[in-house]
Amino acid sequence: MSDQQQNPDAPQDSGRPYTQPGQPYAQPGQPYGQPAQPYGQPAQPYGVATPPYASGQTAPRPGSLGRTALIVAVSAAAVGLFFQIVTPFMYMSVGYQFVDLLSNLVNLIVLAGAGAGLVLGFIALRRPAPHLLAAIAIGVGGSAVVGTLVSWVSNLFYYFGF
């Protein structure tokens, strides 16, 4: 005789541990008769999302400052590289004096942008968020700042007739 025929009140074997009829599935470590709550989170009806922060506050997504730092640093470095590519063509068309002035202005913009990316990268590293983009921003921004400063120092030697 099967178990179901011997005890008609016993639930059919469905792979779940025995619970009282009408009770939800009990997870191991929970007393019988209490509803199962996966991963220790409070029970919540499906389709209802609760905000992770208090209402009225909007928090930035994790890693957004690192992403911003990377965009600023890469943009500054790209402007500097583009100007280096265009400079020889500008010498032929507009002359040395104008290109020298424009070069100093572009290098100042590159220095400011790379410095901003560097500072934002350091700030983003101090936050509890993914650090990969912030670290890349520090590398790109730091190399652009050092490259611009070395370029200015080498040009200074040419001006004074080293």
Secondary structure, DSSP 8 states (H G I E B T S, - for coil): --HHHH-TTS---SSS----TT-----TTS-TTS---GGG-----TT----SS-TT-----TTHHHHHHHHHHHHHHHHHHHHHHHHHHHHHHH-HHHHHHHHHHHHHHHHHHHHHHHHHHHHHHHSSS--HHHHHHHHHHHHHHHHHHHHHHHHHHHHTT-
